Every structure is written in C-alpha cells, then in structure tokens.
C-alpha cells in the first residue's frame, strides 16, 4: 500500500514543512556569539529519558538528528522532522519544528511521539568526542556520531528505487525491486518495479539528456501501473541528477525518483 508524506521539491533536502509541532515555540534567530562547541554532524539516539520514562529505541527504526549550523532535522523513528536551532555556547534553543506525516507500526509511532516530546524540553548540550548529550528539565538524550557516508558515483553503482516524488509529496514503491545502473559508456538500464528499460544518456553538469529509450512492452498489474508511468515520465525526456552520500534523486519538473545505493 502506498503512503504519502511531504517531500521537498528540490532534490535531497531532508527537512520539510508539513505540520507544525507544538511545544518548541517560534523560529529563533541564530546567535552571533561565538561557540566553543561543534555540534554539527549526524547523530543517532542511543538512549534517552523524559519525565522519568525511558524512551523506546527500535533497532530497525533509528532516531537521528543532523545539525548543520542553524538547521536541525532527522528521522524520528518513522517520519522526518526539521526546523531551526540556536546554539550559544552550551545553551540550545530549538525553534519551530515541522514533520512529515507518514504512518508506521504502532511501536514505531510510540517511539517517535516520545522522542518529539522529549526534544521539546531540551535546553542544553554537551559533546565529548563522538558522543552528544542533550538535556533539560526532566530530559536526557544521548547520541553517537554517525560517520559521514562516502559520496556514491553515478556510474558503476546499483541504485535501488525507494520513493516517487510528486511536487511536495513522496510515495513508497511496490512490486519487484526497481534498480537503475548507469555506465561510463553513456547507457543506463533499470526497472520500474514492473518492467525493464534501457537508454543512452549524456550528462552536462547536473542535467542528463536521454535518447534511444526502450522498455519492455509487457503490461503491469493494476496496482503497479501508476508507479510504472511515474518512473517512465521522469526518465524518458531527460532529468536532473543530485547525489548526496548514498542517495540519488532524479527530477523532471515536479516529478522525481529517489534511490539508495545498494549495499549502503
């Protein structure tokens, strides 16, 4: 079953404004005072408590936080969240937050709700090497630093389709694993989750032009037909390419495809 959540129209931006989260107040202008602390990076929650209760952590639904100067966001077990952060020394103020609205299993949603509630009470931070601790009145969150992901190459990587982008929405994919592979000799092959395709391409910066596009002429099951049409609509006439670590996004106007590098 396909589920939709908000997604940015530009490629590979993790944070998206879908619904406001209570308890964090309005946007906070970043302090101009120098900070002796460097909190930038991607962090994964390892343990946490809030108002005396232990935060649940689910192995295959990690909770992460990426801090990039005045921006903060990540995955809250199920959905992605994002907003502003003001860091002044060890004092931290998290501003207005927003969050996508994808549904997950009940335990995952419970873990997410507990984390977001705890995050709203954070007022201070400290870092010790690869460990980050956020705390405040009744809250203690401990994260470990996630090593940066090496930038994958467009050609020579097997890309696995995991999302269909349409304007500000993204849908999960179904059917057979849909992969895509680019070669250095100017061809690509792949599948829609229903049928295969191939073409020649030429890249000029982030723009890719496509020629000699062919695809299998077999029909698709009723539930996969929209996905098949979406993939082909993005690819047939050319697209833009953006790579961020192990993520690949292909965009054609408001339509796009999101891929993850195999094995990453």
N, C-alpha and C positions, 0 to 999 in steps of 0.2 A: 504493500500500500504506500502511495506517495504522500509525503508530508511536506508542507511548505513552511519556510521560515524566511524572515527578511534577510537580504543579502545586498551588499553594496553593488552599485552599477559599475564601479571601477574594479579592476582586477586585483584580487588578492589583498584586499583590505579586510582585516579581521573584525573590525568593530562596526556595528550597525545600529542605528536608532530605530527601534521598533516600538517598545513600550517603556515608559519611564519607570524606574524602580524607586520605591519610597525609602525614606529614611536617610538619604545621603545629601539632601539639600540641593541648592542650585550650583551652577558652574562656578569654580573658584579660579581667579586669575593666578597664574604661576608667580611665586615669589621671585624677586630679583636677587635676594640674598644668596651668597654662595653656600654650597652644601659640602660638608666633608664626607658625605656618604654617596656611594654609587649604587643605586638600586636597579639600574637599567638591566634588562635581560628578561628571559622567560623562566618562570619559576613554577614548580609543581608542588601542590599541597601534600605534605606528608603526615601532618597531624594537626588537630585543632580542637579547641573547646570554646563554648559560648554559653554564658549563664549557667555554668556547672555541667553542661551536657557535652559529651564527646561528639564531634562531627563525624558522620559516617563517610568513609572513603571506599569507593568501589574500584577495584583493580582495572577493569576494562572501560571505566568512565572517569578518566582522570580530571582533576580540577587544576587549572593552570592560571597563571597571571603573567602577562607581559607588560613591563613598564618601559616606556620609551619617552623619557623626559616628562612632558606634561600630559601624556596619554597613558591610559591603563586599560587593559582588557584581557580576555582569555576565554577559557572554557569552564563553565560552572557545572561540570558533570554531564549535562545534556546540551544546554544552549550556550551560545557565545554572548559575552557581555562586554561593555566598553563605556568609557567615559573619560573624565579628566582627573588628574591627581596633582596636588600641590605639595611639594616636599621642601621643607625648610629645616635644615639640619636633620634631626631625627623625628621631627614632627610631620605628620602626614594628614592631609585632608583630602578625602575622596569626594569629588563633586558629583554632579548629576550623572546618573548611570542609565544605560539602556540595555535591552536584552532581546534576543530573538525568542520566538515562541513555538519551538518545535516540541512535540510531546515525546516522552521516553517512558520506560518502565517505571512503576511506582517507586521502587527503592532509589532509582537514579534521581527522580524528581524530588524525593525527600532529601537526598544529599545536597542537591542544588539549592533547595529552599533554605536549608540550614546554613550553607556557606554564604549565600547572599545576605542573610540576616546578620551573620557574624561580621561580614565585611563592612556593613553599615556602621559598626561601632568601633572600627579601627581608628586610632589617633596617633600611634607612634610606630616606628620601625627601627630595626637594627639588623645589620648584616655582619656575618662572620664567615669570611671566605665564600664557600658555596652554599651557605645557609642564610635564609631570610626569615626574620621573625616580625610579624605584625601583631600589635596588641593594643588594647584599650580597656575600658571599663567592662570587665567580665568576658573579654575575648582574648584568645591566644592562638595565632595561626603560625605554623612552621612550614616553610617551603624549602625545597632543594633546587639548586640551579640546574636548568636543562641545557646541556651543551648545544651550541649553535649547529643547525643542520647544514651540511655542505650543500652548496648550490648544485642541483642536478643539471645535466646537459640536455638540451632539447633532443639532439640526435643521439641514438645509442641507448636511450632509456626506454623501458617499457612503462607507459603511463596507464594507470587504471582509472577509468571514469567513476566518479562518485557523486557528482552533482550536476544538475541542469539549472542554469541561471536564466531568469526571465525578468528583466527590469530589476526591481528590488526584492525579488523572491527567488528562492532556490528550492529545488525538489530533489529528493533522493532518487536513485536509479534502481531499475529492476532488470530481470532477465539474466542472460548469460553474462559473465564478466566482460565488460566492454573495455578493450585496451586500444592503445594507439602507439605506433612506433614510427619515428622519423629516422631517415638515414642521411648520411653525409652526401649521397649522390643525388639528393633532391627528390626523393619519393617518400610517401608515408602510406601506411596501411593500418587498418584497425577494424573495429566493430561497433555497432550501435547498441549491443545487447540483444539484437535480433538477427542482424545480418552484417556481412563484412563489406569493406570498401577499400579503395586504394586510389592514389592520385600522385601527380607530380606537383612540386611546390618550389617557390623561390622566395627567399627571405630578404627583406631590406629593412634593417633595424628590427623593430617590433612588428612590422607588417608582413604578412605572408600572402602571396598570391597563389592561386590554385589553378591547375589545368589538368585535362585528361582524367577527370574524376569518374570513377566507375564504382558501382555497388552491385551486390547480389540482387537478382530480381525476384527472389522468393518473398512471399508475404509474411507479415508479422502477426503474432497473436494480438487480439483486440487490445489487451492491456498494455502492450508494448508499442503499438503504432504511434502514439503521441511522442514517446521518447525517441523512436526511430526518426520521425520527422524533425524533431528538435535538433538532433545531432547533425543530420544532413543539412538542415537550414544554416547552421553555424559554419559548416565546413566547405560547402560546395563553391561558394563565391569568394572565399578568402576570409582571413580573420587576423586579429592581433594576438600576440603572444606575450605572456608575462610569467616569469618563473620567480618564485620566492622559496628558496630552500628546496624542499621536496614537493612543492606544489606548482602545478601548471594550470593556468587559466587561458582559455581561448575565447575571444569575444568577437562577435559580429553584430554591431549595433547594440541593441538591448539584450540580445540573446548570447548566452555563453555556456561553456563547458568547464567543469572543474575536475582536475585529475590529481592523483597522488603517484609519486614514483614507486614502482614495485620494489618491495623489499625494504622500504624506508620505515 
